[in-house]
Amino acid sequence: MVVGTFLLWRYFELLFHRFTLVPAIQNETFFVRKAIWTALEPNLG
């Protein structure tokens, strides 16, 4: 019973992380690009 609950929890945890990790990475790259653009924009313009 305890092992089944534990495995179920791990399974949902993995599912949850798989669905939340991708948007997090996309957000991070977006913010990094935005920060770089904000830093470079005065020099370009």
N, C-alpha and C positions, 0 to 999 in steps of 0.2 A: 504493500500500500504506500509506504513512505517512498520507496524507490520509484514507483510509478508516478507519484506526484512530482518527485524531483525531476524525473526524465521529462515529464510534461512541461514543467516549469522551464527547463533548459531549452526545450523545443520552441516554446513561445518566446523565450528570451532571444534565441537565435533568429527567429522570424522577425521579431520586433527590431532587432539591431540591423537586420538586412534591409528592412524597409526604411529605417531612420538614418542609416549611414550614408546612403546615396545622396539624399537631399542635403545632408550636412556637408558632404564633400563639395557638392555643387555650390552651396551657399558660401563656403570658405573660398573657393576659387573666384567666385563673383566678387567677394569683398576684397580679396587680394588684388584682383584686376582693377577694381574701383579705386583702391588706395594708390596703386601704381599710376593710374591715369590721373588721379587728383594731384599726385606729386609731379607728374610730367607736364600737365596741361599748361601751367604758367610759362614753362620753357618753350613749349611749342607755339604758343599763341601770340 
